[in-house]
């Protein structure tokens, strides 16, 4: 039985209209940011012309197929924007779901070691010269293995204290990161090592429609499962006793959510490498805006995560003469936010450790 001080606040039923409006605002913001991002770069294209090019791709308007601006927008920037939307949105919704599952606001795919496990699976696939299917499959399998190891380390009859989850995630992440280092040590420095290192830094520089096709299935399937379970996630976030009294099986439901989250993270890691902190920062930004109800929080987390990574990727490819790794930029923002969260929750952490 949880002490009264440990019980989470009850979720107030949000207005249906208000939630729909917030989701629509986030969706419109994503469209605007995506169009502006496609207009920016070394080869500048006006936002209005970008819209004309995109419309011409959908409707038979007789546009010039040899237009260099069309080549830049459709063949170079569009797949990159689509990947940023999938990766950012997927990590955002997975982070929100994991925080609810663990009832812990400091949990993210990176903090609990899922990204490190998925990185090992991807690095092994690159080391062995396997294809995209094995890259996604390996990332998923090892991401799930990291989750299972974390449960073994932290779950007990009395629940999972916040500090134990964070420390357990550090242990799991360090273990799989060491294995990634071992793979890179044995990799051929002339062929596979540069590919593994560049991939691990996190980047969308090599985005193609083929990579979009690789990412779209695992990310959208996992995100769809989480969205279908969003009201159950609300119940699960109240605690196991409350969830059981309402007819929910917490153990089984938790594993379904974790499997879906691992699938999303695997798809994201497979095409972009390790893009850290998105799964931690975005759910908090979304929660500040729309509140804790996961019926609204999950779709908004997806949309806000997509907006966030599109903006970050635009900075990565325009701020300097070369490509700044996405993982570097997201860490520069995410690390201070995580420090602020630790400071804000330090009393709760040590009281319930």
Residue, then its C-alpha position, 0 to 999 in steps of 0.5 A: x500500500x502506498x503512503x498518502x504522500x506517495x500517491x500520484x494526483x488524480x487525473x482530472x478529466x480534460x475537456x474534449x474540445x480543449x484536447x483536440x484544439x491542443x493537438x491541432x495547434x501542435x499539428x499545425x506548428x509541425x507543418x509550418x516548421x517543416x515547410x520553413x525547414x525545407x526552405x532553409x539551407x545553403x541552397x535557399x528556397x522560398x517557403x511559398x515555392x516549397x509549398x508549390x513544389x510539394x503540391x505539384x508532387x501530389x497533384x498533376x500540375x505540370x511542374x518542371x521535373x528538372x527544376x533544381x529547387x525541386x530536386x533539393x526540396x523533394x529528393x534531399x530535404x523532404x526525406x530528412x524532414x520526414x525522418x526527423x518527424x518520425x524519430x523525434x515524434x517516436x522518441x517523444x511518445x516513447x518517453x511519455x509512455x515510459x515515464x507513466x509506466x515507471x511512474x517516474x518523471x526522470x525516466x527516458x529511453x536513454x536513462x533506463x538503458x534502452x537506447x544503449x541496448x538498441x545501439x549495441x544491436x545496430x552496431x553489431x548489424x553494421x559490424x557484420x555487414x547485415x542489411x536494414x532489416x537486421x539493423x532494426x531487428x537487432x536494435x529492437x532485440x537488444x533494446x528489449x534485452x536492456x529493458x528486461x535486465x533493468x526489470x531484473x535489477x529494480x523490480x521488487x515487491x515494494x515497488x521501484x523507488x525513483x533513485x533505484x530506477x535511475x541507478x539501475x538504468x545507469x548500470x544497464x546503459x553502462x554495460x551495453x555501452x561497454x559492449x558497443x565499445x568492444x564492437x568498435x574496438x574490433x571493427x575494421x578502421x578503414x570500413x566498418x568503424x567510420x560507419x559505426x562511429x558516425x551512426x552512433x553520434x546521431x545524424x540524419x545527413x544520409x536520409x533517403x526515402x529508403x530509410x524512411x521506409x525502414x523507420x516508418x513501420x516500427x515507429x508508427x506501429x509502436x506509436x499506434x499501440x501506445x495511442x490505443x492504450x492511452x487511457x489504460x496508461x492513465x490508469x496504470x500511472x495511478x499505481x498497481x492497486x488502483x489499476x487492479x481494482x479497475x480491472x487492469x492487469x498491470x504486469x501484462x499491460x506494462x510489458x505491452x507498453x514496454x514492447x511498443x516503446x522498445x519497437x519505437x526506439x529501435x526504429x529511431x536508433x536504426x535510422x538516426x543513431x543515438x539521439x539522446x534526451x528527446x525522450x526526457x525533455x519532450x514529455x515534460x514540455x508537453x506535460x507543462x502545456x497540456x497536463x498529465x492526461x495521456x489521452x492528450x499528452x501522448x499525441x502532443x508528445x509525438x507532435x512536439x517531439x517532431x517539431x523539436x527534432x526538425x528544429x534541431x536538425x535544421x540547426x545541425x545542417x545550417x549552423x556551420x559548414x559541416x554537419x553537427x551531430x544531432x546527439x551533441x545538440x540534443x545533449x546540450x539542451x537535455x543535460x541542463x533540463x535533466x539537472x533542473x529536474x534532479x534539483x526539483x525532485x531531490x527531496x522526493x528522490x532521497x526520501x523514497x530511495 
